[in-house]
C-alpha cells in the first residue's frame, strides 16, 4: 500500500500509509491497535474478515485473549460514532 493510498467513507478520509484518519479534515486520534484493525477492515471492504485475520494483523507474534479484540473493536466503533452517529 503506497503512502498516497486514501479511502473515503462518509465524512472520514483514511490514509493508512500516513497513519492518519481525518473527519471533515480534522485529525482523529486512534490507538495503535484501533488503527491496525481499521486498516485491515478498510483495505478488505466488502470481504468477510475473520477474527484470526484480525488477531494476526493487529497482534502479530502475540497470543492475546478474544476480549482484547472485543475491547478494541468497541473503542474503534465508539470513536467513529462519536464523530458521526451514522457509523453506529
Buried (B, 14 or more C-beta within 10 A) or exposed (E): EEEEEBBEEEBBBBBBEEEBBBBEEEEBEBEEBBBBBBBBBBBEEEEEBEEEBBBEBBBEEEEEEEEBBEEBBEBBEEBBEEBBEEBE
